[in-house]
Amino acid sequence: MSRSLYKGPYVDEKLLKKVSGKNPKEAGTIKTWARDSMISPEMVGFTFGVHNGKDHVEVFVSEEMVGHRLGEFSPTKKFIRHGGKMQKELEQKKKEAEIAAAKAAKAA
């Protein structure tokens, strides 16, 4: 759900203070916990360390990101593939088949 138009976009004031008047190349990584903050045009070129609940994920802001939120680029959940024992066996067979194909191609 979007924010009402008369309120305007939410940009964390502390974050704007850290960005204003600085050169993106010299600033380094700016750590922040404000995942809900909107990315404004002043932030382009800066690198932010966005907190994901465990550590800070570095996010380099480009022009295409303006209008999105910082939290979108710092996932909070780590995807561990589906499968398990059966999936490992299938991957092992696939690897062995690739090795055999490579050996056959080398011999020919």
PyRosetta script that sets phi, psi and omega in degrees:
from pyrosetta import init, pose_from_sequence

init()
pose = pose_from_sequence("MSRSLYKGPYVDEKLLKKVSGKNPKEAGTIKTWARDSMISPEMVGFTFGVHNGKDHVEVFVSEEMVGHRLGEFSPTKKFIRHGGKMQKELEQKKKEAEIAAAKAAKAA")
pose.set_psi(1, 132.4)
pose.set_omega(1, -175.4)
pose.set_phi(2, -86.3)
pose.set_psi(2, 162.9)
pose.set_omega(2, 179.0)
pose.set_phi(3, -80.1)
pose.set_psi(3, 147.0)
pose.set_omega(3, -177.9)
pose.set_phi(4, -63.5)
pose.set_psi(4, 146.8)
pose.set_omega(4, -173.7)
pose.set_phi(5, -66.1)
pose.set_psi(5, -34.4)
pose.set_omega(5, -177.2)
pose.set_phi(6, -69.9)
pose.set_psi(6, -22.8)
pose.set_omega(6, 177.6)
pose.set_phi(7, -78.9)
pose.set_psi(7, -32.0)
pose.set_omega(7, -177.4)
pose.set_phi(8, 83.6)
pose.set_psi(8, 174.3)
pose.set_omega(8, -178.0)
pose.set_phi(9, -71.7)
pose.set_psi(9, 147.4)
pose.set_omega(9, 177.9)
pose.set_phi(10, -89.5)
pose.set_psi(10, 118.1)
pose.set_omega(10, 174.0)
pose.set_phi(11, -125.8)
pose.set_psi(11, 125.8)
pose.set_omega(11, -177.9)
pose.set_phi(12, -61.1)
pose.set_psi(12, 128.5)
pose.set_omega(12, -177.0)
pose.set_phi(13, -64.0)
pose.set_psi(13, -39.8)
pose.set_omega(13, -180.0)
pose.set_phi(14, -62.6)
pose.set_psi(14, -36.3)
pose.set_omega(14, -179.9)
pose.set_phi(15, -68.0)
pose.set_psi(15, -40.7)
pose.set_omega(15, 177.7)
pose.set_phi(16, -64.8)
pose.set_psi(16, -36.3)
pose.set_omega(16, 177.1)
pose.set_phi(17, -62.2)
pose.set_psi(17, -42.5)
pose.set_omega(17, -178.6)
pose.set_phi(18, -66.1)
pose.set_psi(18, -29.6)
pose.set_omega(18, -175.5)
pose.set_phi(19, -88.6)
pose.set_psi(19, -34.9)
pose.set_omega(19, -171.7)
pose.set_phi(20, -63.9)
pose.set_psi(20, 133.4)
pose.set_omega(20, 175.8)
pose.set_phi(21, 74.3)
pose.set_psi(21, 13.8)
pose.set_omega(21, -179.9)
pose.set_phi(22, -115.1)
pose.set_psi(22, 154.8)
pose.set_omega(22, 176.4)
pose.set_phi(23, -89.8)
pose.set_psi(23, 128.7)
pose.set_omega(23, -178.1)
pose.set_phi(24, -57.5)
pose.set_psi(24, -32.0)
pose.set_omega(24, -177.1)
pose.set_phi(25, -73.1)
pose.set_psi(25, -32.9)
pose.set_omega(25, -176.1)
pose.set_phi(26, -91.1)
pose.set_psi(26, -18.2)
pose.set_omega(26, -172.7)
pose.set_phi(27, -70.7)
pose.set_psi(27, -30.3)
pose.set_omega(27, -176.8)
pose.set_phi(28, 76.0)
pose.set_psi(28, -155.2)
pose.set_omega(28, 179.9)
pose.set_phi(29, -88.7)
pose.set_psi(29, 128.6)
pose.set_omega(29, 178.8)
pose.set_phi(30, -100.5)
pose.set_psi(30, 112.8)
pose.set_omega(30, -178.9)
pose.set_phi(31, -77.0)
pose.set_psi(31, 139.3)
pose.set_omega(31, 178.7)
pose.set_phi(32, -150.1)
pose.set_psi(32, 150.5)
pose.set_omega(32, 174.6)
pose.set_phi(33, -109.2)
pose.set_psi(33, 1.1)
pose.set_omega(33, -176.0)
pose.set_phi(34, -84.6)
pose.set_psi(34, 75.6)
pose.set_omega(34, -179.8)
pose.set_phi(35, -68.9)
pose.set_psi(35, -26.2)
pose.set_omega(35, -176.9)
pose.set_phi(36, -84.5)
pose.set_psi(36, -1.4)
pose.set_omega(36, -178.5)
pose.set_phi(37, -74.0)
pose.set_psi(37, 135.9)
pose.set_omega(37, 178.4)
pose.set_phi(38, -76.5)
pose.set_psi(38, 146.1)
pose.set_omega(38, 177.8)
pose.set_phi(39, -85.0)
pose.set_psi(39, 121.7)
pose.set_omega(39, -179.2)
pose.set_phi(40, -103.6)
pose.set_psi(40, 163.5)
pose.set_omega(40, -179.0)
pose.set_phi(41, -59.3)
pose.set_psi(41, -24.9)
pose.set_omega(41, 179.5)
pose.set_phi(42, -68.6)
pose.set_psi(42, -20.0)
pose.set_omega(42, -175.6)
pose.set_phi(43, -87.2)
pose.set_psi(43, -7.3)
pose.set_omega(43, -176.7)
pose.set_phi(44, -63.4)
pose.set_psi(44, 130.7)
pose.set_omega(44, 178.8)
pose.set_phi(45, 99.6)
pose.set_psi(45, -16.8)
pose.set_omega(45, -179.7)
pose.set_phi(46, -86.0)
pose.set_psi(46, 156.3)
pose.set_omega(46, 174.1)
pose.set_phi(47, -110.8)
pose.set_psi(47, 125.0)
pose.set_omega(47, -178.9)
pose.set_phi(48, -111.1)
pose.set_psi(48, 141.2)
pose.set_omega(48, 172.0)
pose.set_phi(49, -97.3)
pose.set_psi(49, 96.0)
pose.set_omega(49, -175.3)
pose.set_phi(50, -89.9)
pose.set_psi(50, 126.1)
pose.set_omega(50, -176.7)
pose.set_phi(51, -74.5)
pose.set_psi(51, 132.5)
pose.set_omega(51, -179.7)
pose.set_phi(52, -110.7)
pose.set_psi(52, 12.7)
pose.set_omega(52, -179.6)
pose.set_phi(53, 106.6)
pose.set_psi(53, -22.2)
pose.set_omega(53, -180.0)
pose.set_phi(54, -122.3)
pose.set_psi(54, -50.7)
pose.set_omega(54, -179.9)
pose.set_phi(55, -145.5)
pose.set_psi(55, 178.4)
pose.set_omega(55, -179.1)
pose.set_phi(56, -94.8)
pose.set_psi(56, 124.9)
pose.set_omega(56, 178.1)
pose.set_phi(57, -98.3)
pose.set_psi(57, 126.8)
pose.set_omega(57, -178.8)
pose.set_phi(58, -74.4)
pose.set_psi(58, 129.1)
pose.set_omega(58, -179.5)
pose.set_phi(59, -126.9)
pose.set_psi(59, 116.6)
pose.set_omega(59, 175.6)
pose.set_phi(60, -89.7)
pose.set_psi(60, 121.7)
pose.set_omega(60, -174.8)
pose.set_phi(61, -86.8)
pose.set_psi(61, 125.2)
pose.set_omega(61, 176.1)
pose.set_phi(62, -115.6)
pose.set_psi(62, 175.4)
pose.set_omega(62, -175.8)
pose.set_phi(63, -63.6)
pose.set_psi(63, -30.7)
pose.set_omega(63, -178.1)
pose.set_phi(64, -69.0)
pose.set_psi(64, -19.6)
pose.set_omega(64, -176.1)
pose.set_phi(65, -84.2)
pose.set_psi(65, -11.8)
pose.set_omega(65, -177.5)
pose.set_phi(66, -61.1)
pose.set_psi(66, 130.4)
pose.set_omega(66, -178.7)
pose.set_phi(67, 100.7)
pose.set_psi(67, -17.1)
pose.set_omega(67, 176.7)
pose.set_phi(68, -90.7)
pose.set_psi(68, 175.5)
pose.set_omega(68, 178.4)
pose.set_phi(69, -103.3)
pose.set_psi(69, 152.7)
pose.set_omega(69, -177.9)
pose.set_phi(70, -62.0)
pose.set_psi(70, -35.5)
pose.set_omega(70, -177.5)
pose.set_phi(71, -64.7)
pose.set_psi(71, -20.9)
pose.set_omega(71, -179.9)
pose.set_phi(72, -66.1)
pose.set_psi(72, -24.6)
pose.set_omega(72, -174.8)
pose.set_phi(73, -103.5)
pose.set_psi(73, 8.6)
pose.set_omega(73, 178.6)
pose.set_phi(74, -131.7)
pose.set_psi(74, 86.0)
pose.set_omega(74, -175.5)
pose.set_phi(75, -63.9)
pose.set_psi(75, 140.7)
pose.set_omega(75, -177.5)
pose.set_phi(76, -93.2)
pose.set_psi(76, -17.3)
pose.set_omega(76, -178.5)
pose.set_phi(77, -116.2)
pose.set_psi(77, 136.3)
pose.set_omega(77, 179.7)
pose.set_phi(78, -95.9)
pose.set_psi(78, 122.9)
pose.set_omega(78, -179.6)
pose.set_phi(79, -82.5)
pose.set_psi(79, 121.0)
pose.set_omega(79, 172.8)
pose.set_phi(80, -108.9)
pose.set_psi(80, 126.1)
pose.set_omega(80, -169.4)
pose.set_phi(81, -52.3)
pose.set_psi(81, 156.1)
pose.set_omega(81, 177.0)
pose.set_phi(82, -75.6)
pose.set_psi(82, 165.7)
pose.set_omega(82, 175.1)
pose.set_phi(83, 121.5)
pose.set_psi(83, -120.6)
pose.set_omega(83, -176.8)
pose.set_phi(84, 132.4)
pose.set_psi(84, -136.1)
pose.set_omega(84, -176.1)
pose.set_phi(85, -64.0)
pose.set_psi(85, -44.9)
pose.set_omega(85, -179.1)
pose.set_phi(86, -64.0)
pose.set_psi(86, -41.1)
pose.set_omega(86, 179.9)
pose.set_phi(87, -64.0)
pose.set_psi(87, -40.4)
pose.set_omega(87, 178.8)
pose.set_phi(88, -62.1)
pose.set_psi(88, -41.5)
pose.set_omega(88, 178.9)
pose.set_phi(89, -62.7)
pose.set_psi(89, -42.5)
pose.set_omega(89, 178.9)
pose.set_phi(90, -63.3)
pose.set_psi(90, -41.8)
pose.set_omega(90, 179.1)
pose.set_phi(91, -66.5)
pose.set_psi(91, -38.1)
pose.set_omega(91, 179.0)
pose.set_phi(92, -63.5)
pose.set_psi(92, -44.5)
pose.set_omega(92, 177.8)
pose.set_phi(93, -62.2)
pose.set_psi(93, -39.3)
pose.set_omega(93, 179.5)
pose.set_phi(94, -64.5)
pose.set_psi(94, -42.4)
pose.set_omega(94, 178.4)
pose.set_phi(95, -62.3)
pose.set_psi(95, -44.7)
pose.set_omega(95, 179.5)
pose.set_phi(96, -62.3)
pose.set_psi(96, -38.7)
pose.set_omega(96, 178.8)
pose.set_phi(97, -65.8)
pose.set_psi(97, -39.7)
pose.set_omega(97, 177.5)
pose.set_phi(98, -64.5)
pose.set_psi(98, -41.5)
pose.set_omega(98, 178.6)
pose.set_phi(99, -64.0)
pose.set_psi(99, -42.6)
pose.set_omega(99, 179.1)
pose.set_phi(100, -64.0)
pose.set_psi(100, -40.3)
pose.set_omega(100, 179.1)
pose.set_phi(101, -64.9)
pose.set_psi(101, -39.4)
pose.set_omega(101, 179.4)
pose.set_phi(102, -66.0)
pose.set_psi(102, -41.1)
pose.set_omega(102, 178.3)
pose.set_phi(103, -65.1)
pose.set_psi(103, -39.7)
pose.set_omega(103, 179.2)
pose.set_phi(104, -66.0)
pose.set_psi(104, -38.1)
pose.set_omega(104, 179.2)
pose.set_phi(105, -69.7)
pose.set_psi(105, -34.7)
pose.set_omega(105, 179.2)
pose.set_phi(106, -69.1)
pose.set_psi(106, -37.9)
pose.set_omega(106, -179.2)
pose.set_phi(107, -70.4)
pose.set_psi(107, -31.1)
pose.set_omega(107, -176.3)
pose.set_phi(108, -83.7)
pose.dump_pdb("model.pdb")
